[in-house]
């Protein structure tokens, strides 16, 4: 039995499971509020891949795709305990990210296919004796050029190619169960590995838990769509990957790595979980959307709900009753200085709110009788150190030789929480930028200005057929807190963030952006419609 139950919770949080591995965790503050762990150095694509790894593992052992939350003997919710296996997928990963011979050989345009095969297989056997690619010739009917084309096509699906420096941290879009890999560090033998959480830090596991905690009705629909779209037999990308996998496709004999410690998500139920699950349902049921495009929408819409969750959870913890909103600058600095300025201040306030939430969480403990009962005696200063370690996993500098009063130790904790590396505030900034919501400029700061890719994802996830532009603006405000035009600005505050005419121009620019993307049909000066060009229908892969 460990001391996880001693960790100081935020209001309404689930108890941290005893199985949660925390021996290397040195500060609990951010994790208590938002979960373990939303990580700035885990790119948004890697988070989606991690989520897909969990879904795939659940399916392979015939468990429900989305985990059910258990209950204790008194019917109270208990945090899920999830363990899963990840298959090394050695052969495909080598072909994708380590082989340097296939494409140069195919470019010879040699008519002697047998010579190409022999040369390539000889090189592989010499340089990588652990690998056996004898199956590939038969898989591609002795056609080396077709083999090369398949490798080249699948390599085009790599994500974040400039991010990872080691080949065991390079990944493809999660195009199917055969295209997934673990992220690991090689051991000294150059063959086995161990999960080191350098880039896959459980953000995708957090997203998985959010989907799993959505209302039962939404989860049922979502699980069915995931089975169809992600694991369906029509997925031609996955067919190519399986063809290149060879023996690794046999799950009975393929090598695996175990992910034994899972993410922690504090709140058992939030409306944001339902919003995320509904967005997934909306994207996946657009069966005319090619799967690789649907994945891009899912990456953006998942990260968007995550960053909104960060601000909403900060507001709850701090005690802010006003709903967090996002002022979107559609005009650019030259035409919309007022909107840009409002958005810059909006982003700063979100960052500040996150810091205030951490301070409020810590002070909620300092107000308890447990802490208030301690004084500055030598014995109680030692007890204060023990308490901070148990409640926050924080080690103060108090010692017998250099005693620290409890107030001084408390200040050390506050300062450490405010200056920690890889903080939730840094994750908020990194993921907001990667999903296409935030623009950063040195000397100016950051502001919210959605990219075309994010706008496209928002249309796909929120428009059924055709709706009026004003209705679409209202949906974006209701679901995400986005303020673009005058009406939403009035709903958000009694004081407009910019002159009315500037907000009207901001809205017109938003419409123009959608028109260029092919999502607007203006019938008259008074009536414009937003169109989702992807109807429900047969699956396009």
DOTORMAR-383031 format. One record per residue (C-alpha): x, y, z; residue in one letter; residue number from 1. Coordinates in nm, 3 decimals. Example, Ala and Ser with C-alpha at 12.3 -4.5 7.8 and 13.67 -1.06 7.14 Angstrom:
<zavos>
         x         y         z   residu   num
     1.230    -0.450     0.780        A     1
     1.367    -0.106     0.714        S     2
</zavos>
This chain:
<zavos>
         x         y         z   residu   num
     0.000     0.000     0.000        X     1
     0.140     0.342    -0.098        X     2
     0.048     0.693     0.014        X     3
    -0.137     0.806    -0.300        X     4
    -0.453     0.847    -0.091        X     5
    -0.278     1.124     0.104        X     6
    -0.242     1.354    -0.199        X     7
    -0.438     1.676    -0.162        X     8
    -0.740     1.675    -0.401        X     9
    -0.929     1.951    -0.574        X    10
    -1.302     1.967    -0.512        X    11
    -1.488     1.668    -0.657        X    12
    -1.175     1.483    -0.766        X    13
    -1.139     1.106    -0.773        X    14
    -0.888     0.952    -0.538        X    15
    -0.557     0.877    -0.706        X    16
    -0.540     0.498    -0.764        X    17
    -0.296     0.301    -0.552        X    18
    -0.159     0.160    -0.879        X    19
    -0.053     0.508    -0.997        X    20
     0.327     0.510    -1.017        X    21
     0.453     0.837    -0.867        X    22
     0.802     0.759    -0.739        X    23
     0.962     0.994    -0.991        X    24
     0.701     1.269    -0.950        X    25
     0.835     1.563    -0.748        X    26
     0.541     1.806    -0.751        X    27
     0.171     1.716    -0.760        X    28
     0.010     2.060    -0.799        X    29
    -0.069     2.070    -1.175        X    30
    -0.162     1.702    -1.183        X    31
    -0.415     1.740    -0.902        X    32
    -0.610     2.001    -1.101        X    33
    -0.577     1.887    -1.464        X    34
    -0.450     1.529    -1.448        X    35
    -0.133     1.332    -1.504        X    36
    -0.023     1.443    -1.755        X    37
    -0.101     1.707    -2.018        X    38
     0.251     1.756    -2.149        X    39
     0.388     2.042    -2.357        X    40
     0.650     1.828    -2.535        X    41
     0.392     1.574    -2.652        X    42
     0.278     1.705    -2.991        X    43
    -0.093     1.694    -3.063        X    44
    -0.042     1.424    -3.328        X    45
     0.143     1.208    -3.075        X    46
    -0.148     1.247    -2.834        X    47
    -0.391     1.114    -3.095        X    48
    -0.156     0.824    -3.167        X    49
    -0.135     0.743    -2.796        X    50
    -0.513     0.744    -2.772        X    51
    -0.533     0.507    -3.071        X    52
    -0.279     0.276    -2.906        X    53
    -0.511     0.240    -2.608        X    54
    -0.818     0.182    -2.826        X    55
    -0.630    -0.081    -3.027        X    56
    -0.511    -0.260    -2.715        X    57
    -0.862    -0.267    -2.570        X    58
    -0.997    -0.417    -2.890        X    59
    -0.725    -0.682    -2.914        X    60
    -0.820    -0.825    -2.575        X    61
    -1.195    -0.801    -2.642        X    62
    -1.260    -0.530    -2.387        X    63
    -1.499    -0.241    -2.449        X    64
    -1.324     0.020    -2.664        X    65
    -1.412     0.290    -2.410        X    66
    -1.356     0.197    -2.047        X    67
    -1.642     0.188    -1.798        X    68
    -1.585     0.373    -1.472        X    69
    -1.601     0.127    -1.180        X    70
    -1.788     0.190    -0.855        X    71
    -1.700     0.104    -0.500        X    72
    -1.926    -0.085    -0.258        X    73
    -2.122     0.232    -0.183        X    74
    -2.176     0.320    -0.549        X    75
    -1.919     0.599    -0.563        X    76
    -1.711     0.636    -0.881        X    77
    -1.359     0.495    -0.870        X    78
    -1.079     0.586    -1.110        X    79
    -1.029     0.345    -1.398        X    80
    -0.729     0.112    -1.393        X    81
    -0.604     0.053    -1.746        X    82
    -0.300    -0.147    -1.852        X    83
    -0.223    -0.214    -2.216        X    84
     0.028    -0.377    -2.447        X    85
     0.191    -0.207    -2.744        X    86
     0.337    -0.419    -3.022        X    87
     0.688    -0.331    -3.132        X    88
     0.598    -0.363    -3.502        X    89
     0.972    -0.401    -3.576        X    90
     0.960    -0.476    -3.946        X    91
     0.731    -0.190    -4.048        X    92
     0.911     0.063    -3.830        X    93
     1.243    -0.035    -3.988        X    94
     1.099     0.003    -4.337        X    95
     0.947     0.339    -4.253        X    96
     1.219     0.512    -4.054        X    97
     1.553     0.330    -4.068        X    98
     1.594     0.177    -4.412        X    99
     1.791     0.393    -4.655        X   100
     1.828     0.151    -4.944        X   101
     1.484     0.071    -5.087        X   102
     1.416     0.394    -5.273        X   103
     1.770     0.439    -5.418        X   104
     1.759     0.081    -5.548        X   105
     1.419     0.128    -5.711        X   106
     1.540     0.447    -5.881        X   107
     1.788     0.246    -6.084        X   108
     1.499     0.146    -6.313        X   109
     1.658    -0.195    -6.343        X   110
     1.472    -0.468    -6.530        X   111
     1.648    -0.729    -6.318        X   112
     1.406    -0.743    -6.027        X   113
     1.579    -1.046    -5.882        X   114
     1.907    -0.853    -5.850        X   115
     1.734    -0.568    -5.667        X   116
     1.575    -0.807    -5.420        X   117
     1.896    -0.995    -5.358        X   118
     2.098    -0.679    -5.302        X   119
     1.847    -0.528    -5.061        X   120
     1.790    -0.849    -4.861        X   121
     2.166    -0.905    -4.836        X   122
     2.220    -0.557    -4.696        X   123
     1.941    -0.596    -4.440        X   124
     2.068    -0.933    -4.324        X   125
     2.420    -0.795    -4.281        X   126
     2.325    -0.470    -4.101        X   127
     2.021    -0.589    -3.905        X   128
     2.051    -0.962    -3.834        X   129
     1.752    -0.954    -3.599        X   130
     1.518    -0.876    -3.886        X   131
     1.383    -1.122    -4.142        X   132
     1.222    -0.981    -4.457        X   133
     1.206    -1.304    -4.650        X   134
     0.827    -1.271    -4.671        X   135
     0.830    -0.945    -4.866        X   136
     0.908    -1.093    -5.210        X   137
     0.601    -1.314    -5.203        X   138
     0.386    -1.035    -5.060        X   139
     0.465    -0.817    -5.362        X   140
     0.485    -1.094    -5.623        X   141
     0.859    -1.043    -5.675        X   142
     0.797    -0.684    -5.794        X   143
     1.055    -0.468    -5.616        X   144
     0.917    -0.148    -5.764        X   145
     0.569    -0.213    -5.624        X   146
     0.730    -0.285    -5.289        X   147
     0.917     0.046    -5.307        X   148
     0.601     0.235    -5.404        X   149
     0.415     0.090    -5.104        X   150
     0.695     0.192    -4.869        X   151
     0.711     0.541    -5.019        X   152
     0.334     0.586    -4.995        X   153
     0.318     0.486    -4.631        X   154
     0.619     0.703    -4.545        X   155
     0.421     1.003    -4.673        X   156
     0.192     0.958    -4.372        X   157
     0.466     1.042    -4.119        X   158
     0.367     1.305    -3.862        X   159
     0.594     1.550    -3.681        X   160
     0.896     1.449    -3.896        X   161
     1.111     1.729    -3.753        X   162
     1.020     1.659    -3.390        X   163
     1.177     1.325    -3.301        X   164
     1.550     1.270    -3.334        X   165
     1.556     0.895    -3.277        X   166
     1.397     0.648    -3.515        X   167
     1.207     0.478    -3.231        X   168
     1.022     0.807    -3.173        X   169
     0.904     0.855    -3.531        X   170
     0.545     0.777    -3.614        X   171
     0.286     0.753    -3.889        X   172
    -0.065     0.890    -3.877        X   173
    -0.271     0.635    -3.680        X   174
    -0.418     0.497    -4.002        X   175
    -0.504     0.161    -3.848        X   176
    -0.384    -0.093    -3.593        X   177
    -0.101    -0.209    -3.822        X   178
     0.043     0.146    -3.849        X   179
     0.100     0.199    -3.476        X   180
     0.430     0.183    -3.287        X   181
     0.548     0.226    -2.929        X   182
     0.770     0.520    -2.842        X   183
     1.073     0.382    -2.661        X   184
     1.444     0.400    -2.588        X   185
     1.663     0.117    -2.711        X   186
     1.852    -0.083    -2.456        X   187
     2.222    -0.156    -2.493        X   188
     2.153    -0.470    -2.698        X   189
     2.009    -0.253    -2.976        X   190
     1.699    -0.472    -2.995        X   191
     1.484    -0.451    -2.683        X   192
     1.340    -0.126    -2.557        X   193
     1.162     0.037    -2.267        X   194
     0.894     0.303    -2.264        X   195
     1.062     0.618    -2.138        X   196
     0.773     0.865    -2.173        X   197
     0.997     1.122    -2.339        X   198
     0.734     1.223    -2.594        X   199
     0.435     1.004    -2.508        X   200
     0.361     1.144    -2.162        X   201
    -0.001     1.025    -2.123        X   202
    -0.179     1.324    -2.284        X   203
    -0.344     1.078    -2.525        X   204
    -0.441     0.862    -2.228        X   205
    -0.605     1.170    -2.071        X   206
    -0.805     1.215    -2.393        X   207
    -0.903     0.848    -2.383        X   208
    -1.037     0.888    -2.030        X   209
    -1.231     1.199    -2.133        X   210
    -1.403     1.006    -2.412        X   211
    -1.467     0.713    -2.177        X   212
    -1.635     0.942    -1.924        X   213
    -1.879     1.098    -2.169        X   214
    -2.246     1.017    -2.117        X   215
    -2.343     0.658    -2.194        X   216
    -2.560     0.744    -2.493        X   217
    -2.278     0.931    -2.669        X   218
    -2.017     0.666    -2.579        X   219
    -2.228     0.389    -2.732        X   220
    -2.256     0.571    -3.063        X   221
    -1.888     0.669    -3.059        X   222
    -1.764     0.316    -2.988        X   223
    -1.961     0.187    -3.286        X   224
    -1.816     0.454    -3.515        X   225
    -1.460     0.389    -3.394        X   226
    -1.505     0.019    -3.469        X   227
    -1.628     0.100    -3.818        X   228
    -1.399     0.381    -3.922        X   229
    -1.074     0.299    -3.737        X   230
    -1.081    -0.081    -3.742        X   231
    -1.302    -0.145    -4.046        X   232
    -1.185    -0.383    -4.317        X   233
    -1.214    -0.118    -4.590        X   234
    -0.906     0.072    -4.466        X   235
    -0.660     0.048    -4.757        X   236
    -0.384     0.223    -4.560        X   237
    -0.400    -0.048    -4.297        X   238
    -0.396    -0.317    -4.567        X   239
    -0.068    -0.180    -4.702        X   240
     0.079    -0.165    -4.351        X   241
    -0.022    -0.526    -4.280        X   242
     0.135    -0.636    -4.608        X   243
     0.464    -0.478    -4.505        X   244
     0.440    -0.607    -4.147        X   245
     0.479    -0.974    -4.231        X   246
     0.507    -1.194    -3.919        X   247
     0.450    -0.893    -3.691        X   248
     0.084    -0.910    -3.791        X   249
     0.059    -1.236    -3.592        X   250
    -0.032    -1.106    -3.247        X   251
     0.034    -1.444    -3.088        X   252
     0.408    -1.423    -3.157        X   253
     0.479    -1.051    -3.204        X   254
     0.691    -0.871    -2.943        X   255
     0.522    -0.630    -2.702        X   256
     0.593    -0.356    -2.452        X   257
     0.369    -0.309    -2.148        X   258
     0.231     0.030    -2.045        X   259
     0.149    -0.051    -1.683        X   260
     0.096     0.297    -1.537        X   261
    -0.193     0.493    -1.685        X   262
    -0.303     0.855    -1.680        X   263
    -0.492     1.016    -1.393        X   264
    -0.792     1.240    -1.471        X   265
    -0.936     1.406    -1.160        X   266
    -1.300     1.488    -1.242        X   267
    -1.537     1.194    -1.297        X   268
    -1.789     1.392    -1.505        X   269
    -1.763     1.718    -1.697        X   270
    -1.969     1.865    -1.979        X   271
    -1.642     1.909    -2.173        X   272
    -1.608     1.530    -2.198        X   273
    -1.945     1.518    -2.376        X   274
    -1.841     1.799    -2.610        X   275
    -1.526     1.608    -2.706        X   276
    -1.713     1.282    -2.764        X   277
    -1.981     1.458    -2.971        X   278
    -1.711     1.616    -3.187        X   279
    -1.562     1.271    -3.249        X   280
    -1.903     1.135    -3.343        X   281
    -1.963     1.427    -3.579        X   282
    -1.632     1.375    -3.759        X   283
    -1.643     0.994    -3.781        X   284
    -1.999     0.978    -3.912        X   285
    -1.896     1.187    -4.215        X   286
    -1.828     0.871    -4.408        X   287
    -1.744     1.060    -4.726        X   288
    -1.441     1.216    -4.553        X   289
    -1.125     1.019    -4.638        X   290
    -0.995     0.857    -4.322        X   291
    -0.658     1.034    -4.332        X   292
    -0.843     1.370    -4.344        X   293
    -1.074     1.263    -4.062        X   294
    -0.766     1.195    -3.848        X   295
    -0.645     1.552    -3.901        X   296
    -0.985     1.684    -3.792        X   297
    -0.979     1.457    -3.485        X   298
    -0.629     1.573    -3.392        X   299
    -0.735     1.938    -3.401        X   300
    -1.075     1.902    -3.240        X   301
    -0.937     1.682    -2.960        X   302
    -0.657     1.927    -2.881        X   303
    -0.908     2.214    -2.895        X   304
    -1.131     2.053    -2.634        X   305
    -0.821     1.983    -2.425        X   306
    -0.705     2.347    -2.414        X   307
    -1.060     2.464    -2.337        X   308
    -1.070     2.204    -2.059        X   309
    -0.748     2.353    -1.919        X   310
    -0.902     2.701    -1.895        X   311
    -1.239     2.577    -1.770        X   312
    -1.079     2.365    -1.499        X   313
    -0.861     2.662    -1.400        X   314
    -1.173     2.877    -1.365        X   315
    -1.346     2.614    -1.149        X   316
    -1.043     2.573    -0.923        X   317
    -0.989     2.946    -0.882        X   318
    -1.358     3.005    -0.818        X   319
    -1.428     3.218    -1.125        X   320
    -1.796     3.200    -1.209        X   321
    -1.774     3.370    -1.548        X   322
    -1.740     3.127    -1.835        X   323
    -1.401     3.142    -2.012        X   324
    -1.427     3.277    -2.366        X   325
    -1.187     3.313    -2.660        X   326
    -1.173     3.629    -2.873        X   327
    -1.078     3.523    -3.226        X   328
    -0.891     3.774    -3.444        X   329
    -0.989     3.718    -3.806        X   330
    -0.872     4.055    -3.940        X   331
    -0.499     4.080    -3.883        X   332
    -0.317     4.365    -3.711        X   333
    -0.348     4.628    -3.986        X   334
    -0.728     4.608    -4.011        X   335
    -0.833     4.486    -3.669        X   336
    -0.603     4.630    -3.409        X   337
    -0.877     4.644    -3.148        X   338
    -0.973     4.279    -3.193        X   339
    -0.608     4.175    -3.196        X   340
    -0.546     4.368    -2.874        X   341
    -0.851     4.208    -2.711        X   342
    -0.733     3.864    -2.814        X   343
    -0.380     3.926    -2.683        X   344
    -0.522     4.033    -2.348        X   345
    -0.759     3.734    -2.357        X   346
    -0.469     3.492    -2.401        X   347
    -0.274     3.659    -2.120        X   348
    -0.575     3.632    -1.890        X   349
    -0.602     3.259    -1.963        X   350
    -0.236     3.207    -1.878        X   351
    -0.279     3.411    -1.561        X   352
    -0.592     3.217    -1.465        X   353
    -0.396     2.892    -1.480        X   354
    -0.139     3.033    -1.236        X   355
    -0.411     3.162    -1.005        X   356
    -0.576     2.818    -1.008        X   357
    -0.257     2.652    -0.886        X   358
    -0.218     2.911    -0.610        X   359
    -0.582     2.866    -0.505        X   360
    -0.542     2.489    -0.494        X   361
    -0.236     2.514    -0.269        X   362
    -0.399     2.772    -0.042        X   363
    -0.704     2.547    -0.004        X   364
    -0.476     2.316     0.194        X   365
    -0.314     2.595     0.392        X   366
    -0.662     2.688     0.518        X   367
    -0.721     2.341     0.669        X   368
    -0.703     2.263     1.038        X   369
    -0.426     2.014     0.960        X   370
    -0.198     2.296     0.843        X   371
    -0.329     2.572     1.068        X   372
    -0.265     2.362     1.380        X   373
     0.110     2.362     1.313        X   374
     0.326     2.631     1.467        X   375
     0.692     2.730     1.421        X   376
     0.836     2.496     1.680        X   377
     1.111     2.263     1.566        X   378
     0.881     1.962     1.591        X   379
     0.601     2.127     1.391        X   380
     0.840     2.255     1.126        X   381
     0.938     1.893     1.072        X   382
     0.572     1.796     1.061        X   383
     0.510     2.070     0.804        X   384
     0.781     1.925     0.581        X   385
     0.626     1.577     0.612        X   386
     0.280     1.718     0.534        X   387
     0.395     1.899     0.219        X   388
     0.564     1.582     0.099        X   389
     0.252     1.371     0.160        X   390
     0.003     1.622     0.019        X   391
     0.200     1.765    -0.276        X   392
     0.503     1.535    -0.325        X   393
     0.712     1.845    -0.251        X   394
     1.039     1.832    -0.058        X   395
     1.113     2.158     0.119        X   396
     1.467     2.261     0.213        X   397
     1.393     2.233     0.587        X   398
     1.651     2.040     0.785        X   399
     1.773     2.021     1.142        X   400
     2.085     2.213     1.045        X   401
     1.891     2.470     0.841        X   402
     1.539     2.488     0.986        X   403
     1.258     2.652     0.790        X   404
     0.941     2.788     0.945        X   405
     0.619     2.647     0.806        X   406
     0.543     2.978     0.632        X   407
     0.881     2.968     0.462        X   408
     0.820     2.611     0.348        X   409
     0.479     2.714     0.218        X   410
     0.639     2.994     0.019        X   411
     0.893     2.749    -0.124        X   412
     0.606     2.533    -0.249        X   413
     0.426     2.828    -0.408        X   414
     0.745     2.942    -0.581        X   415
     0.826     2.592    -0.704        X   416
     0.475     2.549    -0.843        X   417
     0.496     2.886    -1.021        X   418
     0.833     2.815    -1.183        X   419
     0.812     2.441    -1.259        X   420
     0.926     2.320    -1.600        X   421
     0.675     2.160    -1.838        X   422
     0.389     2.332    -1.658        X   423
     0.026     2.312    -1.763        X   424
     0.056     2.671    -1.886        X   425
     0.333     2.567    -2.124        X   426
     0.121     2.276    -2.247        X   427
    -0.171     2.515    -2.302        X   428
     0.046     2.737    -2.521        X   429
     0.214     2.455    -2.714        X   430
    -0.103     2.265    -2.794        X   431
    -0.306     2.579    -2.875        X   432
    -0.045     2.668    -3.135        X   433
    -0.015     2.316    -3.279        X   434
    -0.389     2.269    -3.327        X   435
    -0.409     2.598    -3.518        X   436
    -0.579     2.822    -3.260        X   437
    -0.294     3.038    -3.129        X   438
    -0.049     3.265    -3.310        X   439
     0.273     3.367    -3.134        X   440
     0.494     3.661    -3.230        X   441
     0.810     3.761    -3.050        X   442
     0.778     4.096    -2.879        X   443
     0.400     4.095    -2.915        X   444
     0.283     3.778    -2.745        X   445
     0.007     3.540    -2.843        X   446
    -0.347     3.579    -2.973        X   447
    -0.623     3.353    -3.098        X   448
    -0.643     3.340    -3.476        X   449
    -0.762     3.008    -3.624        X   450
    -0.587     2.853    -3.922        X   451
    -0.776     2.731    -4.228        X   452
    -0.723     2.373    -4.113        X   453
    -0.892     2.443    -3.780        X   454
    -1.180     2.627    -3.948        X   455
    -1.236     2.326    -4.173        X   456
    -1.239     2.093    -3.872        X   457
    -1.491     2.318    -3.696        X   458
    -1.727     2.310    -3.993        X   459
    -1.702     1.933    -4.029        X   460
    -1.763     1.879    -3.656        X   461
    -2.045     2.130    -3.609        X   462
    -2.249     2.169    -3.928        X   463
    -2.511     1.920    -4.042        X   464
    -2.579     1.994    -4.408        X   465
    -2.649     2.368    -4.425        X   466
    -2.709     2.622    -4.150        X   467
    -2.725     3.001    -4.137        X   468
    -2.398     3.179    -4.063        X   469
    -2.540     3.340    -3.749        X   470
    -2.643     2.999    -3.618        X   471
    -2.290     2.869    -3.682        X   472
    -2.144     3.162    -3.488        X   473
    -2.380     3.084    -3.201        X   474
    -2.277     2.716    -3.204        X   475
    -1.909     2.810    -3.189        X   476
    -1.983     3.036    -2.893        X   477
    -2.197     2.781    -2.710        X   478
    -1.962     2.484    -2.758        X   479
    -1.619     2.644    -2.747        X   480
    -1.665     2.998    -2.613        X   481
    -1.549     3.154    -2.942        X   482
    -1.633     3.523    -2.984        X   483
    -1.612     3.653    -3.342        X   484
    -1.898     3.899    -3.403        X   485
    -2.108     4.153    -3.214        X   486
    -2.381     3.919    -3.088        X   487
    -2.141     3.675    -2.925        X   488
    -1.940     3.963    -2.777        X   489
    -2.260     4.097    -2.616        X   490
    -2.337     3.753    -2.476        X   491
    -1.987     3.726    -2.330        X   492
    -1.970     4.067    -2.163        X   493
    -2.159     4.390    -2.105        X   494
    -1.856     4.573    -2.238        X   495
    -1.758     4.508    -2.601        X   496
    -1.389     4.414    -2.643        X   497
    -1.366     4.631    -2.957        X   498
    -1.578     4.891    -3.140        X   499
    -1.895     4.744    -3.291        X   500
    -1.793     4.822    -3.648        X   501
    -1.462     4.642    -3.596        X   502
    -1.643     4.331    -3.470        X   503
    -1.871     4.346    -3.775        X   504
    -1.561     4.355    -3.996        X   505
    -1.416     4.065    -3.797        X   506
    -1.731     3.863    -3.867        X   507
    -1.721     3.952    -4.239        X   508
    -1.360     3.841    -4.260        X   509
    -1.459     3.513    -4.093        X   510
    -1.725     3.464    -4.358        X   511
    -1.475     3.545    -4.633        X   512
    -1.231     3.287    -4.495        X   513
    -1.505     3.025    -4.502        X   514
    -1.608     3.128    -4.855        X   515
    -1.255     3.079    -4.987        X   516
    -1.252     2.734    -4.825        X   517
    -1.578     2.647    -5.001        X   518
    -1.803     2.648    -4.694        X   519
    -2.021     2.958    -4.761        X   520
    -2.322     3.010    -4.985        X   521
    -2.449     3.369    -4.967        X   522
    -2.805     3.397    -5.100        X   523
    -2.844     3.772    -5.051        X   524
    -2.702     4.066    -4.862        X   525
    -2.892     3.952    -4.554        X   526
    -2.857     3.575    -4.574        X   527
    -2.546     3.356    -4.580        X   528
    -2.530     2.982    -4.519        X   529
    -2.248     2.762    -4.395        X   530
    -2.227     2.436    -4.588        X   531
    -2.068     2.110    -4.479        X   532
    -1.972     1.945    -4.810        X   533
    -1.925     1.604    -4.645        X   534
    -2.258     1.428    -4.603        X   535
    -2.308     1.104    -4.420        X   536
    -2.282     0.806    -4.654        X   537
    -2.058     0.524    -4.764        X   538
    -1.709     0.517    -4.621        X   539
    -1.436     0.677    -4.833        X   540
    -1.088     0.549    -4.748        X   541
</zavos>
